[in-house]
């Protein structure tokens, strides 16, 4: 008697289980694909936003640099003009000083004898003319007289103290008297020579 070995039969629910596994696998693979696609799209969006931000930053930096370069060039040109202007003023002032110096040499050389009153009078007039010439030259170059204001507070930056005295009706450290006027520049505005003053005690 030939007995064939009994073959094991598959479980009754095996086809269903196989389909479930296939469905489950397909579903997982589908979700994985969805996630990959979503990740790729998000990555693309972030990449586009990053490029946009980078371009904006580049444009801002370029604009800022161009503005900085233009301002630097403008400042350089202005400084150059100021230096040339100062040189021109210095040369003009030097020429004026040389001219006045030559005139004074001639006036000193032509000093008359003390007993010649007519010649002495003309000589004094020549000195007076030269003094006016000096003041006119100073004004032409923006240098003007600077006087201390009586009763104003004493300021060492603006006044040169040469003495002090008690003044009735005036508090301490006020300008009581001006002994010698000062000089100031109009452009730029600053005191060249402080006036000599007496300060109240």
Secondary structure, DSSP 4 states (H G I P E B T S, - for coil): ---PPPPPPPPTTHHHHHHHHHHHHHHHHHHHHHHHHHHHHHHHHHHHHHHHHHHHHHHHHHHHHHHHHHHHHHHHHHHHHHHHHHHHHHHHHHHHHHHHHHHHHHHHHTPPPTT-HHHHHHHHHHHHHHHHHHHHHHHHTTEEEE-PPTTSBP-TTTEEEEEEE--TT--SSBEEEEEE-EEEETTTTEEEEPEEEEEE-
